[in-house]
Amino acid sequence: MMSGQWYSCLDPDLEAMRATARAACHAHRIMAPEDRGAMAPSLARLLAYTGPGCFIEAPFHCSYGVNTTLGAGVYL
């Protein structure tokens, strides 16, 4: 889109990003709450920024996650 091309969700790069996000969300969903803490490590790595004290309950879903920023103390 930045190059002026039409957006297509079928783009292989975007599909790869969605697959990564699906895997991170799945890992978060299936981890025992006492093991994942505030969020699964793979989900924490996926998100652009999470402020101190963020907590994400399962289930959580996102398409890409890489542009998601959460401020301090956010609870989802």
PDB file of N, H, CA, C and O in Angstrom:
ATOM      1  N   MET A   1       0.823  -1.186   0.000  1.00  0.00           N
ATOM      2  CA  MET A   1       0.000   0.000   0.000  1.00  0.00           C
ATOM      3  C   MET A   1       0.870   1.253   0.000  1.00  0.00           C
ATOM      4  O   MET A   1       0.531   2.255  -0.631  1.00  0.00           O
ATOM      5  N   MET A   2       1.979   1.189   0.705  1.00  0.00           N
ATOM      6  H   MET A   2       2.254   0.376   1.218  1.00  0.00           H
ATOM      7  CA  MET A   2       2.852   2.365   0.760  1.00  0.00           C
ATOM      8  C   MET A   2       3.430   2.687  -0.611  1.00  0.00           C
ATOM      9  O   MET A   2       3.771   3.837  -0.886  1.00  0.00           O
ATOM     10  N   SER A   3       3.541   1.690  -1.465  1.00  0.00           N
ATOM     11  H   SER A   3       3.264   0.756  -1.242  1.00  0.00           H
ATOM     12  CA  SER A   3       4.076   1.920  -2.810  1.00  0.00           C
ATOM     13  C   SER A   3       2.980   2.310  -3.790  1.00  0.00           C
ATOM     14  O   SER A   3       3.251   2.505  -4.975  1.00  0.00           O
ATOM     15  N   GLY A   4       1.733   2.429  -3.306  1.00  0.00           N
ATOM     16  H   GLY A   4       1.513   2.271  -2.343  1.00  0.00           H
ATOM     17  CA  GLY A   4       0.641   2.819  -4.172  1.00  0.00           C
ATOM     18  C   GLY A   4      -0.098   1.651  -4.799  1.00  0.00           C
ATOM     19  O   GLY A   4      -1.006   1.859  -5.603  1.00  0.00           O
ATOM     20  N   GLN A   5       0.273   0.424  -4.446  1.00  0.00           N
ATOM     21  H   GLN A   5       1.011   0.255  -3.792  1.00  0.00           H
ATOM     22  CA  GLN A   5      -0.388  -0.754  -4.989  1.00  0.00           C
ATOM     23  C   GLN A   5      -1.678  -1.026  -4.215  1.00  0.00           C
ATOM     24  O   GLN A   5      -1.824  -0.593  -3.072  1.00  0.00           O
ATOM     25  N   TRP A   6      -2.601  -1.737  -4.836  1.00  0.00           N
ATOM     26  H   TRP A   6      -2.482  -2.089  -5.764  1.00  0.00           H
ATOM     27  CA  TRP A   6      -3.834  -2.131  -4.179  1.00  0.00           C
ATOM     28  C   TRP A   6      -3.524  -3.081  -3.044  1.00  0.00           C
ATOM     29  O   TRP A   6      -2.612  -3.902  -3.140  1.00  0.00           O
ATOM     30  N   TYR A   7      -4.278  -2.970  -1.976  1.00  0.00           N
ATOM     31  H   TYR A   7      -5.019  -2.302  -1.898  1.00  0.00           H
ATOM     32  CA  TYR A   7      -4.144  -3.878  -0.841  1.00  0.00           C
ATOM     33  C   TYR A   7      -4.759  -5.223  -1.207  1.00  0.00           C
ATOM     34  O   TYR A   7      -5.858  -5.281  -1.757  1.00  0.00           O
ATOM     35  N   SER A   8      -4.055  -6.285  -0.903  1.00  0.00           N
ATOM     36  H   SER A   8      -3.162  -6.237  -0.456  1.00  0.00           H
ATOM     37  CA  SER A   8      -4.579  -7.633  -1.080  1.00  0.00           C
ATOM     38  C   SER A   8      -4.176  -8.455   0.133  1.00  0.00           C
ATOM     39  O   SER A   8      -2.989  -8.639   0.403  1.00  0.00           O
ATOM     40  N   CYS A   9      -5.165  -8.945   0.859  1.00  0.00           N
ATOM     41  H   CYS A   9      -6.129  -8.795   0.640  1.00  0.00           H
ATOM     42  CA  CYS A   9      -4.862  -9.766   2.036  1.00  0.00           C
ATOM     43  C   CYS A   9      -4.284 -11.121   1.632  1.00  0.00           C
ATOM     44  O   CYS A   9      -3.812 -11.871   2.487  1.00  0.00           O
ATOM     45  N   LEU A  10      -4.316 -11.437   0.354  1.00  0.00           N
ATOM     46  H   LEU A  10      -4.699 -10.828  -0.341  1.00  0.00           H
ATOM     47  CA  LEU A  10      -3.780 -12.712  -0.132  1.00  0.00           C
ATOM     48  C   LEU A  10      -2.280 -12.662  -0.399  1.00  0.00           C
ATOM     49  O   LEU A  10      -1.692 -13.654  -0.828  1.00  0.00           O
ATOM     50  N   ASP A  11      -1.663 -11.514  -0.147  1.00  0.00           N
ATOM     51  H   ASP A  11      -2.141 -10.709   0.202  1.00  0.00           H
ATOM     52  CA  ASP A  11      -0.228 -11.356  -0.341  1.00  0.00           C
ATOM     53  C   ASP A  11       0.525 -12.370   0.526  1.00  0.00           C
ATOM     54  O   ASP A  11       0.204 -12.519   1.705  1.00  0.00           O
ATOM     55  N   PRO A  12       1.504 -13.059  -0.021  1.00  0.00           N
ATOM     56  CA  PRO A  12       2.229 -14.080   0.750  1.00  0.00           C
ATOM     57  C   PRO A  12       2.908 -13.525   2.005  1.00  0.00           C
ATOM     58  O   PRO A  12       2.964 -14.212   3.025  1.00  0.00           O
ATOM     59  N   ASP A  13       3.416 -12.312   1.947  1.00  0.00           N
ATOM     60  H   ASP A  13       3.371 -11.754   1.119  1.00  0.00           H
ATOM     61  CA  ASP A  13       4.052 -11.721   3.131  1.00  0.00           C
ATOM     62  C   ASP A  13       3.031 -11.485   4.241  1.00  0.00           C
ATOM     63  O   ASP A  13       3.311 -11.731   5.414  1.00  0.00           O
ATOM     64  N   LEU A  14       1.849 -11.008   3.863  1.00  0.00           N
ATOM     65  H   LEU A  14       1.621 -10.808   2.910  1.00  0.00           H
ATOM     66  CA  LEU A  14       0.802 -10.783   4.861  1.00  0.00           C
ATOM     67  C   LEU A  14       0.289 -12.100   5.424  1.00  0.00           C
ATOM     68  O   LEU A  14      -0.008 -12.190   6.615  1.00  0.00           O
ATOM     69  N   GLU A  15       0.183 -13.110   4.590  1.00  0.00           N
ATOM     70  H   GLU A  15       0.424 -13.036   3.623  1.00  0.00           H
ATOM     71  CA  GLU A  15      -0.238 -14.423   5.087  1.00  0.00           C
ATOM     72  C   GLU A  15       0.771 -14.972   6.085  1.00  0.00           C
ATOM     73  O   GLU A  15       0.388 -15.578   7.085  1.00  0.00           O
ATOM     74  N   ALA A  16       2.050 -14.764   5.822  1.00  0.00           N
ATOM     75  H   ALA A  16       2.360 -14.272   5.009  1.00  0.00           H
ATOM     76  CA  ALA A  16       3.088 -15.212   6.757  1.00  0.00           C
ATOM     77  C   ALA A  16       2.970 -14.464   8.087  1.00  0.00           C
ATOM     78  O   ALA A  16       3.142 -15.058   9.151  1.00  0.00           O
ATOM     79  N   MET A  17       2.682 -13.178   8.027  1.00  0.00           N
ATOM     80  H   MET A  17       2.543 -12.696   7.163  1.00  0.00           H
ATOM     81  CA  MET A  17       2.503 -12.394   9.252  1.00  0.00           C
ATOM     82  C   MET A  17       1.275 -12.872  10.035  1.00  0.00           C
ATOM     83  O   MET A  17       1.314 -12.953  11.262  1.00  0.00           O
ATOM     84  N   ARG A  18       0.193 -13.186   9.328  1.00  0.00           N
ATOM     85  H   ARG A  18       0.161 -13.121   8.331  1.00  0.00           H
ATOM     86  CA  ARG A  18      -1.007 -13.703   9.992  1.00  0.00           C
ATOM     87  C   ARG A  18      -0.739 -15.064  10.634  1.00  0.00           C
ATOM     88  O   ARG A  18      -1.237 -15.346  11.724  1.00  0.00           O
ATOM     89  N   ALA A  19       0.037 -15.896   9.970  1.00  0.00           N
ATOM     90  H   ALA A  19       0.441 -15.667   9.084  1.00  0.00           H
ATOM     91  CA  ALA A  19       0.377 -17.210  10.524  1.00  0.00           C
ATOM     92  C   ALA A  19       1.186 -17.053  11.814  1.00  0.00           C
ATOM     93  O   ALA A  19       0.965 -17.786  12.778  1.00  0.00           O
ATOM     94  N   THR A  20       2.100 -16.120  11.834  1.00  0.00           N
ATOM     95  H   THR A  20       2.280 -15.524  11.051  1.00  0.00           H
ATOM     96  CA  THR A  20       2.888 -15.850  13.045  1.00  0.00           C
ATOM     97  C   THR A  20       1.991 -15.369  14.175  1.00  0.00           C
ATOM     98  O   THR A  20       2.129 -15.806  15.317  1.00  0.00           O
ATOM     99  N   ALA A  21       1.068 -14.464  13.851  1.00  0.00           N
ATOM    100  H   ALA A  21       0.955 -14.109  12.924  1.00  0.00           H
ATOM    101  CA  ALA A  21       0.137 -13.946  14.863  1.00  0.00           C
ATOM    102  C   ALA A  21      -0.789 -15.053  15.371  1.00  0.00           C
ATOM    103  O   ALA A  21      -1.055 -15.141  16.570  1.00  0.00           O
ATOM    104  N   ARG A  22      -1.277 -15.892  14.462  1.00  0.00           N
ATOM    105  H   ARG A  22      -1.061 -15.820  13.488  1.00  0.00           H
ATOM    106  CA  ARG A  22      -2.143 -17.008  14.882  1.00  0.00           C
ATOM    107  C   ARG A  22      -1.409 -17.933  15.841  1.00  0.00           C
ATOM    108  O   ARG A  22      -1.974 -18.375  16.842  1.00  0.00           O
ATOM    109  N   ALA A  23      -0.157 -18.222  15.536  1.00  0.00           N
ATOM    110  H   ALA A  23       0.302 -17.863  14.724  1.00  0.00           H
ATOM    111  CA  ALA A  23       0.633 -19.111  16.392  1.00  0.00           C
ATOM    112  C   ALA A  23       0.852 -18.487  17.773  1.00  0.00           C
ATOM    113  O   ALA A  23       0.761 -19.177  18.788  1.00  0.00           O
ATOM    114  N   ALA A  24       1.135 -17.202  17.812  1.00  0.00           N
ATOM    115  H   ALA A  24       1.209 -16.641  16.988  1.00  0.00           H
ATOM    116  CA  ALA A  24       1.349 -16.519  19.094  1.00  0.00           C
ATOM    117  C   ALA A  24       0.064 -16.487  19.914  1.00  0.00           C
ATOM    118  O   ALA A  24       0.091 -16.723  21.122  1.00  0.00           O
ATOM    119  N   CYS A  25      -1.053 -16.198  19.268  1.00  0.00           N
ATOM    120  H   CYS A  25      -1.075 -16.007  18.287  1.00  0.00           H
ATOM    121  CA  CYS A  25      -2.343 -16.172  19.968  1.00  0.00           C
ATOM    122  C   CYS A  25      -2.724 -17.567  20.452  1.00  0.00           C
ATOM    123  O   CYS A  25      -3.282 -17.724  21.538  1.00  0.00           O
ATOM    124  N   HIS A  26      -2.423 -18.573  19.645  1.00  0.00           N
ATOM    125  H   HIS A  26      -1.970 -18.445  18.763  1.00  0.00           H
ATOM    126  CA  HIS A  26      -2.722 -19.956  20.039  1.00  0.00           C
ATOM    127  C   HIS A  26      -1.882 -20.347  21.252  1.00  0.00           C
ATOM    128  O   HIS A  26      -2.397 -20.944  22.198  1.00  0.00           O
ATOM    129  N   ALA A  27      -0.603 -20.016  21.229  1.00  0.00           N
ATOM    130  H   ALA A  27      -0.184 -19.531  20.461  1.00  0.00           H
ATOM    131  CA  ALA A  27       0.268 -20.334  22.365  1.00  0.00           C
ATOM    132  C   ALA A  27      -0.247 -19.654  23.630  1.00  0.00           C
ATOM    133  O   ALA A  27      -0.247 -20.249  24.708  1.00  0.00           O
ATOM    134  N   HIS A  28      -0.684 -18.412  23.491  1.00  0.00           N
ATOM    135  H   HIS A  28      -0.684 -17.929  22.615  1.00  0.00           H
ATOM    136  CA  HIS A  28      -1.229 -17.683  24.638  1.00  0.00           C
ATOM    137  C   HIS A  28      -2.491 -18.365  25.161  1.00  0.00           C
ATOM    138  O   HIS A  28      -2.688 -18.479  26.371  1.00  0.00           O
ATOM    139  N   ARG A  29      -3.335 -18.814  24.248  1.00  0.00           N
ATOM    140  H   ARG A  29      -3.174 -18.722  23.265  1.00  0.00           H
ATOM    141  CA  ARG A  29      -4.612 -19.425  24.615  1.00  0.00           C
ATOM    142  C   ARG A  29      -4.436 -20.764  25.324  1.00  0.00           C
ATOM    143  O   ARG A  29      -5.181 -21.070  26.254  1.00  0.00           O
ATOM    144  N   ILE A  30      -3.463 -21.563  24.899  1.00  0.00           N
ATOM    145  H   ILE A  30      -2.857 -21.314  24.143  1.00  0.00           H
ATOM    146  CA  ILE A  30      -3.347 -22.906  25.463  1.00  0.00           C
ATOM    147  C   ILE A  30      -2.413 -23.001  26.673  1.00  0.00           C
ATOM    148  O   ILE A  30      -2.403 -24.023  27.360  1.00  0.00           O
ATOM    149  N   MET A  31      -1.637 -21.961  26.940  1.00  0.00           N
ATOM    150  H   MET A  31      -1.645 -21.132  26.382  1.00  0.00           H
ATOM    151  CA  MET A  31      -0.761 -21.983  28.116  1.00  0.00           C
ATOM    152  C   MET A  31      -1.587 -21.888  29.379  1.00  0.00           C
ATOM    153  O   MET A  31      -2.567 -21.145  29.437  1.00  0.00           O
ATOM    154  N   ALA A  32      -1.198 -22.626  30.372  1.00  0.00           N
ATOM    155  H   ALA A  32      -0.402 -23.230  30.325  1.00  0.00           H
ATOM    156  CA  ALA A  32      -1.858 -22.512  31.669  1.00  0.00           C
ATOM    157  C   ALA A  32      -1.627 -21.099  32.214  1.00  0.00           C
ATOM    158  O   ALA A  32      -0.520 -20.574  32.099  1.00  0.00           O
ATOM    159  N   PRO A  33      -2.637 -20.485  32.796  1.00  0.00           N
ATOM    160  CA  PRO A  33      -2.501 -19.114  33.288  1.00  0.00           C
ATOM    161  C   PRO A  33      -1.302 -18.910  34.213  1.00  0.00           C
ATOM    162  O   PRO A  33      -0.641 -17.873  34.155  1.00  0.00           O
ATOM    163  N   GLU A  34      -1.027 -19.878  35.048  1.00  0.00           N
ATOM    164  H   GLU A  34      -1.564 -20.720  35.095  1.00  0.00           H
ATOM    165  CA  GLU A  34       0.112 -19.714  35.968  1.00  0.00           C
ATOM    166  C   GLU A  34       1.451 -19.795  35.241  1.00  0.00           C
ATOM    167  O   GLU A  34       2.461 -19.322  35.763  1.00  0.00           O
ATOM    168  N   ASP A  35       1.478 -20.384  34.051  1.00  0.00           N
ATOM    169  H   ASP A  35       0.658 -20.768  33.627  1.00  0.00           H
ATOM    170  CA  ASP A  35       2.714 -20.463  33.263  1.00  0.00           C
ATOM    171  C   ASP A  35       2.917 -19.236  32.376  1.00  0.00           C
ATOM    172  O   ASP A  35       4.050 -18.798  32.176  1.00  0.00           O
ATOM    173  N   ARG A  36       1.837 -18.685  31.846  1.00  0.00           N
ATOM    174  H   ARG A  36       0.917 -19.041  32.007  1.00  0.00           H
ATOM    175  CA  ARG A  36       1.993 -17.578  30.900  1.00  0.00           C
ATOM    176  C   ARG A  36       2.139 -16.225  31.575  1.00  0.00           C
ATOM    177  O   ARG A  36       2.684 -15.297  30.976  1.00  0.00           O
ATOM    178  N   GLY A  37       1.664 -16.090  32.814  1.00  0.00           N
ATOM    179  H   GLY A  37       1.222 -16.844  33.301  1.00  0.00           H
ATOM    180  CA  GLY A  37       1.762 -14.799  33.495  1.00  0.00           C
ATOM    181  C   GLY A  37       0.876 -13.768  32.807  1.00  0.00           C
ATOM    182  O   GLY A  37      -0.276 -14.055  32.480  1.00  0.00           O
ATOM    183  N   ALA A  38       1.399 -12.591  32.591  1.00  0.00           N
ATOM    184  H   ALA A  38       2.334 -12.357  32.857  1.00  0.00           H
ATOM    185  CA  ALA A  38       0.629 -11.506  31.983  1.00  0.00           C
ATOM    186  C   ALA A  38       0.288 -11.785  30.529  1.00  0.00           C
ATOM    187  O   ALA A  38      -0.772 -11.387  30.048  1.00  0.00           O
ATOM    188  N   MET A  39       1.178 -12.465  29.835  1.00  0.00           N
ATOM    189  H   MET A  39       2.040 -12.788  30.226  1.00  0.00           H
ATOM    190  CA  MET A  39       0.930 -12.887  28.452  1.00  0.00           C
ATOM    191  C   MET A  39       2.005 -13.880  28.049  1.00  0.00           C
ATOM    192  O   MET A  39       3.111 -13.868  28.589  1.00  0.00           O
ATOM    193  N   ALA A  40       1.670 -14.741  27.095  1.00  0.00           N
ATOM    194  H   ALA A  40       0.771 -14.751  26.657  1.00  0.00           H
ATOM    195  CA  ALA A  40       2.638 -15.728  26.616  1.00  0.00           C
ATOM    196  C   ALA A  40       3.842 -15.018  26.010  1.00  0.00           C
ATOM    197  O   ALA A  40       3.686 -13.978  25.370  1.00  0.00           O
ATOM    198  N   PRO A  41       5.030 -15.559  26.201  1.00  0.00           N
ATOM    199  CA  PRO A  41       6.230 -14.920  25.658  1.00  0.00           C
ATOM    200  C   PRO A  41       6.156 -14.660  24.149  1.00  0.00           C
ATOM    201  O   PRO A  41       6.608 -13.614  23.683  1.00  0.00           O
ATOM    202  N   SER A  42       5.592 -15.599  23.384  1.00  0.00           N
ATOM    203  H   SER A  42       5.225 -16.449  23.763  1.00  0.00           H
ATOM    204  CA  SER A  42       5.515 -15.385  21.934  1.00  0.00           C
ATOM    205  C   SER A  42       4.576 -14.237  21.597  1.00  0.00           C
ATOM    206  O   SER A  42       4.803 -13.535  20.612  1.00  0.00           O
ATOM    207  N   LEU A  43       3.535 -14.025  22.381  1.00  0.00           N
ATOM    208  H   LEU A  43       3.351 -14.595  23.182  1.00  0.00           H
ATOM    209  CA  LEU A  43       2.640 -12.895  22.155  1.00  0.00           C
ATOM    210  C   LEU A  43       3.333 -11.593  22.530  1.00  0.00           C
ATOM    211  O   LEU A  43       3.196 -10.595  21.822  1.00  0.00           O
ATOM    212  N   ALA A  44       4.066 -11.586  23.618  1.00  0.00           N
ATOM    213  H   ALA A  44       4.178 -12.396  24.194  1.00  0.00           H
ATOM    214  CA  ALA A  44       4.810 -10.388  24.022  1.00  0.00           C
ATOM    215  C   ALA A  44       5.824  -9.981  22.950  1.00  0.00           C
ATOM    216  O   ALA A  44       6.009  -8.792  22.688  1.00  0.00           O
ATOM    217  N   ARG A  45       6.479 -10.963  22.335  1.00  0.00           N
ATOM    218  H   ARG A  45       6.329 -11.929  22.548  1.00  0.00           H
ATOM    219  CA  ARG A  45       7.448 -10.661  21.265  1.00  0.00           C
ATOM    220  C   ARG A  45       6.763 -10.139  20.015  1.00  0.00           C
ATOM    221  O   ARG A  45       7.340  -9.331  19.288  1.00  0.00           O
ATOM    222  N   LEU A  46       5.544 -10.585  19.754  1.00  0.00           N
ATOM    223  H   LEU A  46       5.075 -11.241  20.345  1.00  0.00           H
ATOM    224  CA  LEU A  46       4.810 -10.193  18.555  1.00  0.00           C
ATOM    225  C   LEU A  46       4.378  -8.729  18.597  1.00  0.00           C
ATOM    226  O   LEU A  46       4.517  -8.008  17.610  1.00  0.00           O
ATOM    227  N   LEU A  47       3.857  -8.294  19.738  1.00  0.00           N
ATOM    228  H   LEU A  47       3.743  -8.880  20.540  1.00  0.00           H
ATOM    229  CA  LEU A  47       3.295  -6.953  19.844  1.00  0.00           C
ATOM    230  C   LEU A  47       4.392  -5.893  19.769  1.00  0.00           C
ATOM    231  O   LEU A  47       5.519  -6.112  20.212  1.00  0.00           O
ATOM    232  N   ALA A  48       4.037  -4.738  19.197  1.00  0.00           N
ATOM    233  H   ALA A  48       3.121  -4.560  18.836  1.00  0.00           H
ATOM    234  CA  ALA A  48       5.021  -3.672  19.015  1.00  0.00           C
ATOM    235  C   ALA A  48       5.535  -3.142  20.350  1.00  0.00           C
ATOM    236  O   ALA A  48       6.730  -2.892  20.506  1.00  0.00           O
ATOM    237  N   TYR A  49       4.633  -2.973  21.303  1.00  0.00           N
ATOM    238  H   TYR A  49       3.663  -3.176  21.176  1.00  0.00           H
ATOM    239  CA  TYR A  49       5.039  -2.447  22.611  1.00  0.00           C
ATOM    240  C   TYR A  49       3.979  -2.801  23.635  1.00  0.00           C
ATOM    241  O   TYR A  49       2.781  -2.705  23.367  1.00  0.00           O
ATOM    242  N   THR A  50       4.427  -3.209  24.803  1.00  0.00           N
ATOM    243  H   THR A  50       5.400  -3.288  25.021  1.00  0.00           H
ATOM    244  CA  THR A  50       3.517  -3.391  25.934  1.00  0.00           C
ATOM    245  C   THR A  50       4.130  -2.676  27.124  1.00  0.00           C
ATOM    246  O   THR A  50       5.255  -2.971  27.528  1.00  0.00           O
ATOM    247  N   GLY A  51       3.387  -1.740  27.677  1.00  0.00           N
ATOM    248  H   GLY A  51       2.473  -1.500  27.349  1.00  0.00           H
ATOM    249  CA  GLY A  51       3.862  -0.995  28.832  1.00  0.00           C
ATOM    250  C   GLY A  51       3.882  -1.861  30.075  1.00  0.00           C
ATOM    251  O   GLY A  51       3.367  -2.979  30.074  1.00  0.00           O
ATOM    252  N   PRO A  52       4.473  -1.346  31.122  1.00  0.00           N
ATOM    253  CA  PRO A  52       4.528  -2.107  32.371  1.00  0.00           C
ATOM    254  C   PRO A  52       3.125  -2.378  32.914  1.00  0.00           C
ATOM    255  O   PRO A  52       2.241  -1.524  32.845  1.00  0.00           O
ATOM    256  N   GLY A  53       2.945  -3.560  33.443  1.00  0.00           N
ATOM    257  H   GLY A  53       3.663  -4.253  33.499  1.00  0.00           H
ATOM    258  CA  GLY A  53       1.675  -3.917  34.059  1.00  0.00           C
ATOM    259  C   GLY A  53       0.576  -4.323  33.101  1.00  0.00           C
ATOM    260  O   GLY A  53      -0.577  -4.438  33.518  1.00  0.00           O
ATOM    261  N   CYS A  54       0.892  -4.547  31.813  1.00  0.00           N
ATOM    262  H   CYS A  54       1.828  -4.453  31.475  1.00  0.00           H
ATOM    263  CA  CYS A  54      -0.120  -5.008  30.852  1.00  0.00           C
ATOM    264  C   CYS A  54      -0.478  -6.457  31.154  1.00  0.00           C
ATOM    265  O   CYS A  54       0.367  -7.250  31.570  1.00  0.00           O
ATOM    266  N   PHE A  55      -1.735  -6.781  30.936  1.00  0.00           N
ATOM    267  H   PHE A  55      -2.421  -6.137  30.598  1.00  0.00           H
ATOM    268  CA  PHE A  55      -2.194  -8.142  31.174  1.00  0.00           C
ATOM    269  C   PHE A  55      -3.217  -8.486  30.105  1.00  0.00           C
ATOM    270  O   PHE A  55      -4.172  -7.736  29.900  1.00  0.00           O
ATOM    271  N   ILE A  56      -3.033  -9.606  29.421  1.00  0.00           N
ATOM    272  H   ILE A  56      -2.257 -10.215  29.588  1.00  0.00           H
ATOM    273  CA  ILE A  56      -3.946 -10.036  28.366  1.00  0.00           C
ATOM    274  C   ILE A  56      -4.531 -11.388  28.750  1.00  0.00           C
ATOM    275  O   ILE A  56      -3.813 -12.381  28.868  1.00  0.00           O
ATOM    276  N   GLU A  57      -5.842 -11.408  28.941  1.00  0.00           N
ATOM    277  H   GLU A  57      -6.425 -10.601  28.845  1.00  0.00           H
ATOM    278  CA  GLU A  57      -6.537 -12.658  29.220  1.00  0.00           C
ATOM    279  C   GLU A  57      -6.676 -13.461  27.925  1.00  0.00           C
ATOM    280  O   GLU A  57      -6.659 -12.897  26.831  1.00  0.00           O
ATOM    281  N   ALA A  58      -6.810 -14.755  28.060  1.00  0.00           N
ATOM    282  H   ALA A  58      -6.823 -15.213  28.949  1.00  0.00           H
ATOM    283  CA  ALA A  58      -7.081 -15.603  26.903  1.00  0.00           C
ATOM    284  C   ALA A  58      -8.581 -15.826  26.813  1.00  0.00           C
ATOM    285  O   ALA A  58      -9.238 -15.884  27.852  1.00  0.00           O
ATOM    286  N   PRO A  59      -9.142 -15.951  25.648  1.00  0.00           N
ATOM    287  CA  PRO A  59      -8.469 -15.897  24.362  1.00  0.00           C
ATOM    288  C   PRO A  59      -8.266 -14.457  23.896  1.00  0.00           C
ATOM    289  O   PRO A  59      -9.040 -13.560  24.231  1.00  0.00           O
ATOM    290  N   PHE A  60      -7.236 -14.271  23.140  1.00  0.00           N
ATOM    291  H   PHE A  60      -6.608 -15.000  22.868  1.00  0.00           H
ATOM    292  CA  PHE A  60      -6.921 -12.990  22.517  1.00  0.00           C
ATOM    293  C   PHE A  60      -6.659 -13.275  21.053  1.00  0.00           C
ATOM    294  O   PHE A  60      -6.009 -14.266  20.720  1.00  0.00           O
ATOM    295  N   HIS A  61      -7.156 -12.420  20.175  1.00  0.00           N
ATOM    296  H   HIS A  61      -7.684 -11.615  20.445  1.00  0.00           H
ATOM    297  CA  HIS A  61      -6.966 -12.594  18.734  1.00  0.00           C
ATOM    298  C   HIS A  61      -6.472 -11.291  18.116  1.00  0.00           C
ATOM    299  O   HIS A  61      -6.894 -10.206  18.517  1.00  0.00           O
ATOM    300  N   CYS A  62      -5.592 -11.404  17.156  1.00  0.00           N
ATOM    301  H   CYS A  62      -5.250 -12.285  16.831  1.00  0.00           H
ATOM    302  CA  CYS A  62      -5.181 -10.261  16.345  1.00  0.00           C
ATOM    303  C   CYS A  62      -4.765 -10.778  14.973  1.00  0.00           C
ATOM    304  O   CYS A  62      -4.356 -11.931  14.832  1.00  0.00           O
ATOM    305  N   SER A  63      -4.871  -9.928  13.974  1.00  0.00           N
ATOM    306  H   SER A  63      -5.204  -8.992  14.088  1.00  0.00           H
ATOM    307  CA  SER A  63      -4.504 -10.351  12.617  1.00  0.00           C
ATOM    308  C   SER A  63      -3.006 -10.341  12.400  1.00  0.00           C
ATOM    309  O   SER A  63      -2.446 -11.275  11.828  1.00  0.00           O
ATOM    310  N   TYR A  64      -2.360  -9.281  12.859  1.00  0.00           N
ATOM    311  H   TYR A  64      -2.816  -8.522  13.324  1.00  0.00           H
ATOM    312  CA  TYR A  64      -0.913  -9.142  12.643  1.00  0.00           C
ATOM    313  C   TYR A  64      -0.176  -8.897  13.956  1.00  0.00           C
ATOM    314  O   TYR A  64       0.847  -9.531  14.216  1.00  0.00           O
ATOM    315  N   GLY A  65      -0.679  -7.992  14.779  1.00  0.00           N
ATOM    316  H   GLY A  65      -1.509  -7.476  14.567  1.00  0.00           H
ATOM    317  CA  GLY A  65      -0.098  -7.723  16.084  1.00  0.00           C
ATOM    318  C   GLY A  65       1.108  -6.810  16.099  1.00  0.00           C
ATOM    319  O   GLY A  65       1.377  -6.159  17.108  1.00  0.00           O
ATOM    320  N   VAL A  66       1.834  -6.751  15.006  1.00  0.00           N
ATOM    321  H   VAL A  66       1.616  -7.280  14.186  1.00  0.00           H
ATOM    322  CA  VAL A  66       3.103  -6.023  14.996  1.00  0.00           C
ATOM    323  C   VAL A  66       2.947  -4.513  15.142  1.00  0.00           C
ATOM    324  O   VAL A  66       3.913  -3.828  15.474  1.00  0.00           O
ATOM    325  N   ASN A  67       1.766  -3.990  14.903  1.00  0.00           N
ATOM    326  H   ASN A  67       0.980  -4.547  14.633  1.00  0.00           H
ATOM    327  CA  ASN A  67       1.513  -2.555  15.067  1.00  0.00           C
ATOM    328  C   ASN A  67       0.717  -2.257  16.330  1.00  0.00           C
ATOM    329  O   ASN A  67       0.284  -1.122  16.530  1.00  0.00           O
ATOM    330  N   THR A  68       0.517  -3.254  17.184  1.00  0.00           N
ATOM    331  H   THR A  68       0.868  -4.176  17.021  1.00  0.00           H
ATOM    332  CA  THR A  68      -0.275  -3.080  18.384  1.00  0.00           C
ATOM    333  C   THR A  68       0.597  -2.598  19.533  1.00  0.00           C
ATOM    334  O   THR A  68       1.593  -3.235  19.878  1.00  0.00           O
ATOM    335  N   THR A  69       0.220  -1.479  20.118  1.00  0.00           N
ATOM    336  H   THR A  69      -0.589  -0.963  19.838  1.00  0.00           H
ATOM    337  CA  THR A  69       0.918  -0.944  21.281  1.00  0.00           C
ATOM    338  C   THR A  69      -0.079  -0.834  22.432  1.00  0.00           C
ATOM    339  O   THR A  69      -1.216  -0.401  22.246  1.00  0.00           O
ATOM    340  N   LEU A  70       0.355  -1.223  23.597  1.00  0.00           N
ATOM    341  H   LEU A  70       1.278  -1.574  23.748  1.00  0.00           H
ATOM    342  CA  LEU A  70      -0.477  -1.170  24.791  1.00  0.00           C
ATOM    343  C   LEU A  70       0.260  -0.376  25.855  1.00  0.00           C
ATOM    344  O   LEU A  70       1.419  -0.653  26.165  1.00  0.00           O
ATOM    345  N   GLY A  71      -0.421   0.609  26.407  1.00  0.00           N
ATOM    346  H   GLY A  71      -1.362   0.835  26.156  1.00  0.00           H
ATOM    347  CA  GLY A  71       0.187   1.443  27.428  1.00  0.00           C
ATOM    348  C   GLY A  71       0.256   0.745  28.782  1.00  0.00           C
ATOM    349  O   GLY A  71      -0.166  -0.402  28.927  1.00  0.00           O
ATOM    350  N   ALA A  72       0.782   1.440  29.744  1.00  0.00           N
ATOM    351  H   ALA A  72       1.124   2.372  29.626  1.00  0.00           H
ATOM    352  CA  ALA A  72       0.949   0.897  31.091  1.00  0.00           C
ATOM    353  C   ALA A  72      -0.408   0.532  31.694  1.00  0.00           C
ATOM    354  O   ALA A  72      -1.377   1.284  31.585  1.00  0.00           O
ATOM    355  N   GLY A  73      -0.453  -0.624  32.324  1.00  0.00           N
ATOM    356  H   GLY A  73       0.334  -1.234  32.412  1.00  0.00           H
ATOM    357  CA  GLY A  73      -1.629  -1.043  33.055  1.00  0.00           C
ATOM    358  C   GLY A  73      -2.823  -1.475  32.219  1.00  0.00           C
ATOM    359  O   GLY A  73      -3.926  -1.602  32.749  1.00  0.00           O
ATOM    360  N   VAL A  74      -2.628  -1.705  30.923  1.00  0.00           N
ATOM    361  H   VAL A  74      -1.731  -1.602  30.492  1.00  0.00           H
ATOM    362  CA  VAL A  74      -3.746  -2.135  30.074  1.00  0.00           C
ATOM    363  C   VAL A  74      -4.137  -3.559  30.439  1.00  0.00           C
ATOM    364  O   VAL A  74      -3.282  -4.424  30.629  1.00  0.00           O
ATOM    365  N   TYR A  75      -5.446  -3.788  30.533  1.00  0.00           N
ATOM    366  H   TYR A  75      -6.141  -3.085  30.378  1.00  0.00           H
ATOM    367  CA  TYR A  75      -5.982  -5.121  30.825  1.00  0.00           C
ATOM    368  C   TYR A  75      -6.956  -5.478  29.710  1.00  0.00           C
ATOM    369  O   TYR A  75      -7.944  -4.777  29.492  1.00  0.00           O
ATOM    370  N   LEU A  76      -6.677  -6.560  29.012  1.00  0.00           N
ATOM    371  H   LEU A  76      -5.874  -7.130  29.189  1.00  0.00           H
ATOM    372  CA  LEU A  76      -7.567  -7.028  27.941  1.00  0.00           C
ATOM    373  C   LEU A  76      -8.081  -8.403  28.286  1.00  0.00           C
ATOM    374  O   LEU A  76      -8.848  -8.986  27.520  1.00  0.00           O
TER     375      LEU A  76
END
